[in-house]
Amino acid sequence: MPKVQPKGSGQLASQKNKYSGVHNVGPDSLRHVKRTYREALKRQMIEGNYDPADPVIVPVRRDFRYRTFKTVTKPENNAVIIYMMDVSGSMGDEQKEIVRTESFWIDTWLRSQYNEIDIRYLIHDASAREVDQNTFYHTRESGGTLISSAYKLCNEILIKDYPVSEWNIYCLHFSDGDNWSGEDTKLCVELLQNELLPKSNLFCYGQVESRYGSGQFIKDLAENFKDEDSLITSKIESKEAIYRSLKEFLGKGK
């Protein structure tokens, strides 16, 4: 996961196989060649069948040795992913589908890397609310747009449930960049500067192209956060751009 840090008590865990010994039974794929020939040599020497002038060692079945392993749980680091999606009227079905597709692949990648991870879903138009995964992937709401409503709710969730000292925090916001007013954009910038970016390992903003949206918000972010490493922006012009956007979001450091 990009920019992951050692935080919390290791709620996340990954499993791996650790070789822990040698046994006299097992599958051929785990046969320990050196130990097998060592056993064969010992047996032939004991039986008087070993000739140093012609050192041929022929293992028999009882000489075979196999690696054994046990599955161990490796503690990882506490992490939460908060998705935010614009579901306002300027976000058409095509734009929402692009967001859901990209979110699905990010989800899939994260779940393949970690056994457990906290994931929260927010949607917003002129107001924001938290929803379950099914609603996030299927809702078709519409209305005006106040991006700050999502950022405020996101910040409230972080303050309540995810202290920075204990959690790696990743926020992903998707919109067509059409905010209701310049004043609300200023409020978004303040929330990012003072609250969300200081708390987040990474804040990703993905902007889908819409014929109804102004697309201004990504420009405002670029202007206000030119040298901010923890903020990544990505333009997602079409479904074909999803793969590139995923690399931009997930490929920024470790």
Helices and strands as residue ranges (DSSP letters): E 13-23, G 28-30, H 33-47, G 61-63, E 66-75, E 79-86, H 93-113, E 118-124, E 128-131, H 133-138, H 147-161, E 168-175, H 182-191, I 192-196, H 197-199, E 202-208, H 217-224, E 231-236, G 239-241, H 242-250
